Amino acid sequence: MRSRADLIEGIAVGATIACLIHCLVLPLLIAVLPVLSSVLPIPEHFHLIALALAIPATAGALFAGYRRHRLAGPLIAGTIGLALLALAAIHWGETPLEMPVTVLGSIAIAIAHLTNWRFRRASHLTAA
């Protein structure tokens, strides 16, 4: 069971880091190299697809950790992060607020996953 939870958590953290890199690096590259925007078009619905993948991955990993350690902090941070991602993708898409709100949401989710992982590990060690 622990290795499955570690795999889910690892995938979720990886996706969060990829999102953060996408949000910070890609707009900078597009601003610096306008040619990239014509070579690598990003569909308008990309963020909605990413959000649809982030919600079950984050929820699954954080709820699995919560069942193990019974600490709500990671769930709260993850929920706040997902809410920020949803606001950025749905409400502030294509506005100046989209990137900073998405970055804050990604950071909150990364903190949630890392804290969840740490609490899960600690609860495993104390249970052994």
C-alpha positions in Angstrom: 0.0 0.0 0.0 2.8 2.4 0.8 4.5 2.0 -2.6 1.2 2.7 -4.4 0.7 5.9 -2.3 4.2 6.9 -3.0 3.6 6.5 -6.7 0.4 8.5 -6.6 2.1 11.2 -4.6 5.1 11.2 -6.9 3.0 11.6 -10.0 1.0 14.4 -8.4 4.2 16.3 -7.3 5.7 15.8 -10.8 2.5 17.2 -12.4 2.6 20.2 -10.0 6.2 20.9 -10.9 5.5 20.6 -14.6 2.6 23.0 -14.2 4.8 25.4 -12.3 7.5 25.2 -15.0 4.9 25.7 -17.7 3.5 28.8 -15.9 6.8 30.4 -15.2 9.1 29.4 -18.1 6.9 29.1 -21.1 5.4 32.7 -20.9 8.9 34.0 -20.5 10.2 32.1 -23.5 7.2 33.2 -25.5 7.8 36.9 -24.5 11.5 36.6 -25.4 11.1 34.5 -28.5 7.9 35.4 -30.3 8.7 32.7 -32.9 8.0 30.0 -30.3 4.3 31.1 -30.0 3.8 30.2 -33.6 5.7 26.9 -33.4 4.2 25.7 -30.2 0.6 26.9 -30.0 -1.1 26.2 -26.7 -4.8 25.4 -27.1 -7.1 27.7 -25.2 -8.5 24.7 -23.3 -5.1 23.4 -22.2 -5.5 24.8 -18.6 -9.0 23.2 -18.3 -7.5 19.9 -19.3 -4.6 20.3 -16.8 -7.1 21.2 -14.1 -9.2 18.2 -14.9 -6.1 16.0 -14.4 -4.9 17.9 -11.3 -8.2 17.6 -9.3 -8.4 13.8 -9.1 -4.6 13.3 -8.8 -4.3 15.8 -6.0 -7.5 14.7 -4.2 -6.6 11.0 -4.5 -3.1 11.5 -3.1 -4.1 13.9 -0.3 -7.1 11.8 0.8 -4.9 8.6 0.9 -2.4 10.5 3.1 -5.2 11.8 5.3 -6.5 8.3 5.9 -3.0 7.4 7.1 -2.0 10.4 9.2 -5.3 12.1 10.0 -3.9 15.6 9.7 -6.0 18.1 7.7 -3.2 20.6 6.8 -2.3 19.0 3.5 -6.0 18.7 2.5 -6.6 22.4 3.3 -3.5 23.5 1.4 -4.4 21.2 -1.6 -8.0 22.5 -1.6 -6.8 26.1 -1.6 -4.3 25.3 -4.4 -7.0 23.6 -6.6 -9.4 26.5 -6.0 -6.7 29.0 -7.1 -6.0 26.9 -10.2 -9.7 26.7 -11.0 -10.1 30.5 -10.6 -7.1 31.1 -12.8 -8.3 28.7 -15.5 -12.0 29.6 -15.5 -12.3 33.1 -14.2 -9.0 34.8 -15.0 -8.0 33.0 -18.1 -6.2 35.2 -20.7 -5.9 38.1 -18.1 -2.8 39.4 -16.3 -4.0 37.6 -13.1 -4.0 34.1 -14.7 -0.2 33.4 -14.3 0.3 34.7 -10.7 -2.8 33.0 -9.4 -1.9 29.7 -11.2 1.6 29.9 -9.7 0.2 30.5 -6.2 -2.1 27.5 -6.7 0.7 25.3 -7.9 2.9 26.3 -5.0 0.1 25.5 -2.5 -0.5 22.1 -4.1 3.3 21.4 -4.1 3.4 22.3 -0.4 0.4 20.1 0.3 1.9 17.1 -1.5 5.3 17.5 0.2 3.7 18.0 3.6 1.4 15.0 3.0 4.4 12.9 2.0 6.3 13.9 5.1 3.3 13.2 7.4 2.7 9.9 5.7 6.3 8.9 6.1 6.3 9.9 9.8 3.1 8.0 10.5 4.5 4.9 8.9 7.7 5.1 11.0 5.7 5.6 14.2 3.3 2.7 13.3 6.3 0.3 12.7 
